[in-house]
Structures are given as C-alpha cells and as structure tokens.
C-alpha cells in the first residue's frame, strides 16, 4: 500500500489542492452573496415606494444554502469523474496489454472499461438530485 502511495503522491496532492480551491471559491461566493443580500435589503427602491417582502425574495440572490448545494453537487460529480478516470486508466493499460496477446478479448475488455463509467452516471444523478 505504501508503494502505491509513493507513486501517486502528486496526484493526491493535486486532488487536495483542488478541493481546497473549491472550498475557498465557495467561501468567496457565500461572502459575495451575503454582501449582495444585505445591500439589496438595505437599499431603498428607485421609485421611492417601500418594497414588499415578495419583491425582496424574487430580486435577492440565492441564499448561502443554495451555494452550498451547488458546491456539494460539483464535488459529487468531480470526485466520481476523477475516480472513474483513475480506474479506467488502470483497466485500459492492462486491456491493451491483454489485447496484444489475445485479440479475442476485445469484448471483455470493452465491458470492463464501460462498467466504471456507471459511477460517473450515478454521481451525475446524485448531483442532479441535490440541485433539483
């Protein structure tokens, strides 16, 4: 196990850096959304009339809960896509070696390459369920 870790340490560091960037970006989005919400509530209307609560809800940006849901959906699909790419990389390289020795294995190798793709489809379904 330690040998696998030492070979893929840069990949793991890049993944952790990407997660950190996503978290920082989501924090900035949340802060911007809070600032816009407080400004829209505090500013008077242009016609001088008081705004009704229904108007404030339709004109206000998405609350921070929506931003968190969007980030969670992005993380769900990006992590499944990364895991699938990593798995297909291993299966594909082994499959090419097996095809070089026995071309009759094409159908089996194709099935082995398609099976991990279902993980991305399930990640997409989870992300869609989070957003809608």
N, C-alpha and C positions, 0 to 999 in steps of 0.2 A: 504494500500500500504506500509506503514511504517513497518507493521508486516512482510510482505514478505521480505522486505529489510533486516530486522534484522535477519531473519532466513537464508538468503543466502549471508550474507556479506562476508564470507570466499570464497565462490565461485566467487563472483565479484572481490575480491582482487586477487585471483589466475588468473582470466582472465586478469586483468590489468597487473599483473606481466608477464604473458605470452606474451602479446602484447609488453611490454617493452623489453623483451628478444629478440623478433623478430626484433624490431627496432634497438637494439644495434647490433645484429648479422648482420643485413643488412648494417648498417653503417660500420662494420668491413669488410664485403665483398666488399663494394664500395671502401673503402680505399685501400684494397689489390689489387683490380682491377685497380685503378688509379696508384698505385705504379708499377705494372707489365706493364701497358701500357707505362708509361714514361721510364721504363728500357728497354723495347723492342724497343722503338723508338730511344733511345739514344745509344744503344749498336751497334757496327759495326757487320757486318756479319762475319762468320768464314772463308770464302774464300777470304776476302779482297775486294770483289766487293760491290758496293752500292746496297742496296735493293730497289726494285721497290715499289711504293705505293700499288700495288695489293698484293705483298707478305706481307707487313706490316698489311694489313687488314685481311688476312687469318690467320696469326700467332698471332695477337693480341687477348687478351682475350675479353670476352663480355663487351661492354661498360656499363656504370652505368645505362643507361635506361633499359637494359635487366635485370639487377639485381633488379631494382625497379619493373618491370613487374612480375618477379618471386616471389618477396615478396608479391605483391598485390594478385597474384593467390593463394599463400599459405594462406594468411589471408582470402580470399574469401571462400575457401573450409573449413578452420578450424573453422571459425565463424559459417558457416551453419551447420557443423557437431556438434558443441557444442550446438547450439540452438535445433537441432533435438534430440540430446541425452537428453537434459533437458526436452523437450516436451514429448518424448516417456517414460521417467521416470514417469512423472505425469500420462500419459494415461495408462501405464502398471500397475501401482499400483492401479488405480481406476478400471481398467479392471479385475484384479484378484479378487478384492472385489465383483464386479458385477457377475463374473463367479461363485463365491462361493454361491451366492444366486440364480442364474438362469443360468444353463449351456447352455441354448438355445441361449444365446447372443454371443457365440463364434465368429460367422461370423462378426457380427457388430464390435466387439472389434478388431478383426484382421484387418478390414478395417480402423478403427480409428488409429491403430498402423502403418499401411503402408502409410497413407496419409502424415504424416510429413517427411517421407523418401524422398519424391519428392523434398523437399527443398535442401537436400544434392545433389541430382542429378542435380538440377538447379545450385547449387554452383559449381559443377564439370564442367558443361557446360560453365559457366562464366569463370572459371579458364582456361579451355582449349582454350576458345576464346582469353583470354589475352595472352596466350603463343604462339598461332599459328596465 
